[in-house]
Amino acid sequence: MRPWTALFLAITCEVTGTLSLQLLAPGSPGLAAIITGGAVTLSYLLLSLAFRRIPTAVAFAVWEAAGLTMITVLSIWLFGQHLTLLQWLALGGMVLGARLLHSGTRTGGHA
């Protein structure tokens, strides 16, 4: 499996597992635990595949930033949750940080 494919599948699993808690836990906590546990386990397995070719700092930063962004946007859309301006700025800063890590690695830059 290609490393970036594994990483994006890992993100999808993380998002699915996290959102299943919100969707299922109130009425079916056991089902929520099973789906979340399976999705998070699969997410980490896929993340470990990504680590083989993508530097750990980059893969983990992208996994976290993309996952949190997707969870946030989907929570706004699905559950009517709201963010303050400061929270939007923090989310943007996290995405920018992941992007800068990726750019620095791709161009061979070092901190």
Sine and cosine of phi, psi and omega as CSV:
sin_phi,cos_phi,sin_psi,cos_psi,sin_omega,cos_omega
0.00,0.00,0.65,-0.76,0.02,-1.00
-0.93,0.37,0.61,-0.80,-0.10,-1.00
-0.88,0.48,-0.65,0.76,-0.02,-1.00
-0.95,0.31,-0.52,0.86,0.10,-1.00
-0.90,0.43,-0.71,0.70,0.03,-1.00
-0.87,0.50,-0.66,0.75,-0.02,-1.00
-0.90,0.43,-0.71,0.70,-0.02,-1.00
-0.94,0.35,-0.53,0.85,0.12,-0.99
-0.93,0.38,-0.60,0.80,0.06,-1.00
-0.88,0.47,-0.66,0.75,0.03,-1.00
-0.89,0.45,-0.70,0.71,0.01,-1.00
-0.87,0.49,-0.67,0.74,0.03,-1.00
-0.91,0.42,-0.67,0.74,0.02,-1.00
-0.88,0.48,-0.71,0.70,-0.01,-1.00
-0.90,0.44,-0.71,0.70,0.02,-1.00
-0.86,0.51,-0.72,0.69,0.00,-1.00
-0.89,0.45,-0.68,0.73,-0.02,-1.00
-0.93,0.38,-0.71,0.70,-0.01,-1.00
-0.93,0.38,-0.47,0.88,0.03,-1.00
-0.90,0.43,-0.48,0.88,0.07,-1.00
-0.88,0.47,-0.73,0.69,0.00,-1.00
-0.92,0.39,-0.66,0.76,-0.07,-1.00
-0.96,0.28,-0.68,0.74,-0.20,-0.98
-0.96,-0.27,-0.43,0.90,-0.12,-0.99
-0.85,0.52,-0.65,0.76,-0.02,-1.00
-0.86,0.51,-0.65,0.76,-0.05,-1.00
-0.98,-0.20,-0.44,0.90,-0.08,-1.00
-0.63,-0.78,0.95,0.33,-0.07,-1.00
-0.88,0.47,-0.53,0.85,0.02,-1.00
-0.92,0.40,-0.70,0.71,0.04,-1.00
-0.90,0.44,-0.66,0.75,0.04,-1.00
-0.87,0.50,-0.67,0.74,0.00,-1.00
-0.91,0.41,-0.64,0.77,0.00,-1.00
-0.92,0.40,-0.75,0.67,-0.01,-1.00
-0.91,0.42,-0.71,0.70,0.00,-1.00
-0.89,0.45,-0.73,0.68,0.01,-1.00
-0.86,0.51,-0.71,0.71,0.02,-1.00
-0.91,0.42,-0.69,0.73,-0.04,-1.00
-0.92,0.39,-0.67,0.74,0.00,-1.00
-0.93,0.36,-0.64,0.77,0.05,-1.00
-0.87,0.49,-0.73,0.68,0.04,-1.00
-0.89,0.46,-0.61,0.79,0.03,-1.00
-0.86,0.50,-0.72,0.69,0.00,-1.00
-0.93,0.38,-0.58,0.81,0.06,-1.00
-0.89,0.45,-0.70,0.71,0.04,-1.00
-0.91,0.41,-0.61,0.79,0.05,-1.00
-0.88,0.47,-0.62,0.78,0.02,-1.00
-0.90,0.43,-0.54,0.84,0.09,-1.00
-0.92,0.38,-0.64,0.77,0.03,-1.00
-0.90,0.44,-0.59,0.81,-0.01,-1.00
-0.88,0.47,-0.35,0.94,-0.02,-1.00
-0.91,0.41,-0.51,0.86,-0.07,-1.00
-0.82,-0.57,-0.31,0.95,0.01,-1.00
-0.96,-0.29,0.74,-0.67,0.03,-1.00
-0.80,0.60,0.64,-0.77,-0.08,-1.00
-0.81,0.59,-0.71,0.70,-0.03,-1.00
-0.87,0.49,-0.63,0.77,-0.01,-1.00
-0.95,0.31,-0.77,0.64,-0.04,-1.00
-0.87,0.49,-0.70,0.72,-0.03,-1.00
-0.93,0.37,-0.64,0.77,0.02,-1.00
-0.90,0.43,-0.68,0.73,0.03,-1.00
-0.91,0.41,-0.68,0.73,0.02,-1.00
-0.85,0.53,-0.74,0.67,-0.01,-1.00
-0.93,0.37,-0.76,0.65,-0.07,-1.00
-0.91,0.42,-0.73,0.68,-0.01,-1.00
-0.92,0.39,-0.66,0.75,0.01,-1.00
-0.89,0.46,-0.74,0.67,0.00,-1.00
-0.91,0.41,-0.61,0.79,0.03,-1.00
-0.90,0.44,-0.72,0.69,0.00,-1.00
-0.90,0.43,-0.68,0.73,0.03,-1.00
-0.88,0.47,-0.67,0.74,0.00,-1.00
-0.90,0.44,-0.77,0.64,-0.02,-1.00
-0.90,0.44,-0.68,0.73,0.02,-1.00
-0.92,0.39,-0.56,0.83,0.05,-1.00
-0.92,0.39,-0.60,0.80,0.07,-1.00
-0.90,0.43,-0.73,0.69,-0.06,-1.00
-0.95,0.32,-0.73,0.68,-0.09,-1.00
-0.99,0.16,-0.60,0.80,-0.17,-0.99
-0.90,-0.43,0.02,1.00,0.03,-1.00
0.93,0.36,0.41,0.91,0.02,-1.00
-0.97,0.25,0.36,-0.93,-0.06,-1.00
-0.79,-0.62,0.46,-0.89,0.08,-1.00
-0.86,-0.51,0.55,-0.84,0.12,-0.99
-0.99,0.17,0.21,-0.98,0.05,-1.00
-0.85,0.52,-0.68,0.74,0.01,-1.00
-0.88,0.48,-0.64,0.77,0.03,-1.00
-0.92,0.40,-0.65,0.76,0.08,-1.00
-0.88,0.47,-0.68,0.74,0.03,-1.00
-0.89,0.45,-0.65,0.76,0.04,-1.00
-0.89,0.45,-0.68,0.74,0.03,-1.00
-0.89,0.45,-0.69,0.72,0.05,-1.00
-0.89,0.46,-0.63,0.77,0.03,-1.00
-0.90,0.44,-0.61,0.79,0.02,-1.00
-0.92,0.38,-0.69,0.72,0.03,-1.00
-0.90,0.44,-0.68,0.73,0.04,-1.00
-0.88,0.48,-0.67,0.74,0.03,-1.00
-0.87,0.49,-0.68,0.73,0.04,-1.00
-0.90,0.44,-0.65,0.76,0.01,-1.00
-0.90,0.43,-0.66,0.75,0.02,-1.00
-0.91,0.41,-0.63,0.77,0.07,-1.00
-0.87,0.49,-0.71,0.71,0.00,-1.00
-0.90,0.44,-0.70,0.72,0.00,-1.00
-0.89,0.45,-0.67,0.74,0.00,-1.00
-0.91,0.42,-0.56,0.83,0.01,-1.00
-0.97,0.25,-0.65,0.76,-0.04,-1.00
-0.91,0.41,-0.58,0.81,-0.04,-1.00
-1.00,-0.01,0.03,1.00,0.03,-1.00
0.99,0.13,0.18,0.98,0.01,-1.00
-0.94,0.33,0.50,-0.86,0.03,-1.00
-0.79,-0.62,0.52,-0.85,0.01,-1.00
-0.98,0.18,0.00,0.00,0.00,0.00
